[in-house]
Amino acid sequence: MLRSFRVISIIALFAFIWSCEDNGGNLTGSSDGPELRRGVVQDGAVNINRRGVAEYEIIFTNLTPATGPGASQPMSPPVLAAHTKFFHVFQKGAYASTEIAQIAEDAVSGPLVESLGNNGLVYNVAQGDGVVFPGASTTINIAASVGFRKLSIVSMLVNTNDAFAGLDAIHMPARGSKTVYLYAYDAGSEENTESFDHIPGPCCGSPHVRVPTNERIKLHGGITGNGDLDAALYGWHGAVAKVTITRVN
């Protein structure tokens, strides 16, 4: 029985990876709009043609434990935004936007990427090119400019109801590198049933099924074992991701 469950988990995991990669990575905006005045990111590469634009290398590392095939917490392709200090992609204590809820519940990133790409307070948007497994890293480049040096990041912990790794408006270094640690947030848009019937990741394979709630974003309490999920397999303690930000030009 355990062997069958693992086989099913692995199959579901590959399906989930394909789905995330098919959904992600598309920037939006008309040809005479935001993409002309901002650096454009496609598949993690930055196209910079203007003076005064800084390029940053972002290394995103999943710190959750690798407890078994399809277990622990693979993370959806991270969405990054370089923006002004007057903007927040999300904030602890606020209600999650529809776009944040879509990432936190089902790893659907297209609406957030589109919204950010059309926002005048956002200079550049970038996205990772695949799921980040426990212990693995992905490298993404993003452009920034004077007045647009705040970095925010969002990535779903896929074996949860609505948990996401989040970085809220940290200032990118003028030179050299900076390392920060990301914690898991509860989007507050879905009840944490921990049920196989309500979670999209490889543990469960149930996307777009939820028990809706309307609570504010807060730090996530982790896997409690109150449903189908085994906390020893799918839980975590402390920071869930490490991010190293390096200016490269």
N, C-alpha and C positions, 0 to 999 in steps of 0.2 A: 504494500500500500504506500509506504514512504517513497519507494523507488518510483512508483507511478506518479506521485505528487511532484517529485523532483523533475521528472521528464516533462510533465505538463507545465511546470514553472519555467523551465528553460525554453520551451516552445513559445510560451506567452511572452517571455522576455524578448525573444527575437522579434516577435510581432510588435511589441511595444517600441523597440528601437526603430524599426522601420517606420512606425507611425510618427514618432517624434521627428525623425529626419525628414519625413515627407511634409510635416507641418511647418518646420522651422526654417530660419535662414533667409526669409524673404523680406527685403526692405520695401517700403512703400513711399509714395509721393510722386507727383507729376514730374515730367522731365524738365519743367521750368520752375520747379518749386524747391523744397528743402534739399533734395539730393545735389543740386548744383551749388548751393552755398555751404554745404557741409561735406566733410569727408565721408565717403561711401564705403561701407564694409560689406564684403561678400565672402562667405566661407572663411572668416577670420583674417582676411587680408585687408590692409588699409591702403586706399588710393589717395595720396596727398599731393596736391598740386599748388599749394599756396604757402607763402611765408607766414610765420606766426602760428602755424598749426603744429601741435605736438603729437607725436605718436607714442602710444603706451602699449607695452606687452603685459597682458593679464594672464597669470597662471592660476587656474582654479583647481583645487585639489579636494576630493571627497574624503573626509576624515571618518566617516562612519565605518564600523567594523565589518570586515568581510567574513561573515559567519556561515556562508554556504551558498550553493547555486541558487540564484534568484532571491536570496535573502538579504538581510540588512537593508540599506537604502541607496539603490542607484538613484542618480539625480538627473533630471531632464536637462537638455542643452541650455546652459545659462544664457539669460538675456541681460545685456549690459547697456547702460546709457550714460553718456557724458553730458552734463547739463549744468544749469546755473544754480546758485545757492537758493534761488527763489522757487525751486521746484522739488517735489518729492515723488518718486515712483510709488512708494508706499511709506507709511509711518506707523510705528507702534502706537496703539491707542486710538487710531483712526479706523474707519470702516474700509475694508478692501474694495477697490474698484472692481467693476465687472471683469476687467482684463486681468487683474491680479488673481481674482477668484478662479478664472479659467485656467491659469497656470497652476495654482495651488491645488486645485481639485483634479485636473485631468491632463496637465502638462501641455495644454493648448496655448501656444505662444504667439500665433499669428496676430490676434487682435491687439495684444500689448505692443508688439513690434510696430504695427501700423499706427497705433495711437501715438507712440513716442516719435515715430518718424515724421509725423505731421504737427508736432508741438514746437512752437517757436522758442521755447525755453530749453529745448534739447538740441545739442550740437551734432551728436553722432549716436547711432545705435549699432550694436553688434550682437551676434549670437554664436554660441558654440555649435560644432557640426555633428554632435552625437551625444548619447547618454554617457554620463561620467559614473563609472562603477566605483564601489568602495575601494579606497587606496589608490585610485587612478587620478590623473590630472588631464586637463585640456588647456591649450594655450590659445588666447584670442587677442587680437590687436584692435585697438580703438583709437580714434582721433579726438583731440580736445583743442580748445583755443582759449585765449584770454577771456575770463568771465564764464567759461564753460568747463571748469576743472573739477566739478563734483562727479563722483562715480557711484552709480547704484547698480545692484545685481539682484536677480531673482532666479531661483531654480527649484523645481518641485522635488521633494522627497517622495518617490513614486509609490512606495509601499505604505502610504498613509492616506487618510481622508483628504486633508487640505493643509498639509505642512509644507513650508518652503524655506529654503536657505535664503536669507536676505541681507543685503548690505544697503544701508540708507545714507546716501549723499556724503561719502567720505571724500576729503580733498586729496587729489592726486599730487604726487610730489613734483616740485619744479625741476628736480634732478635726482638721479639715483633711484632707489627702490624703497618701498614700504610694504610691510606684511600685516595683514589684518585677519581676524578669525570671525567666521560667520556662525550665527546661531540659528536654530530652527524657530520659525514663527508659525503660529496657528492663524490662518486667514480669517477664521470666525464665520465662514460662509457655509460650512457643512459640519454636521454633528460627527464627533469622533467615535463612530460606532466600532471601528476596528473590525469590521465585518468583511468577509470575502466578497459579499454582494455589493459593496460600496467603494471599492478601491481599484484603481486602474492598473497598478503595477504588476510585475510578473508573479507576485504572490497570489494574485486574485483574479486579474483579467476582467474587471467590471468597470469600464469607463462610462462616464456620463450617467451614473446612477448615484443618487445622493439623498440624504435627509437634510434639507436646507435649514440654516440658522441665520441669524442676523446679529452677530456679535463683533466686537472690535478686535483688531489685530493685537495679538499678545504673544509672548514667548510660549513655545509649545512645551507641554508637560511630558512629551515622550510617549512611547508605547506602554500602556498600562496593563495590558492583558485582559481587559474587560470584554473583549470580543474574540474573534477567531485568531488574531495574531499572537504569536508567542513573543513576549518581550525579550527573551534571551536571543532570539533570532533576528528580530526586526527593530530592536531598540537601540538607543545611543545615549551617550552621556557627554555633556559639555558641547563644545563647538562641533559643528557638522562639516565645516569646510574651511580651508585656508586659502587666502587670496594674496598673491604677491603682485604688486603693481610696480612696473619698471618703465621709466622714460627711456626711449630708445633713439631719440633724435635730438 
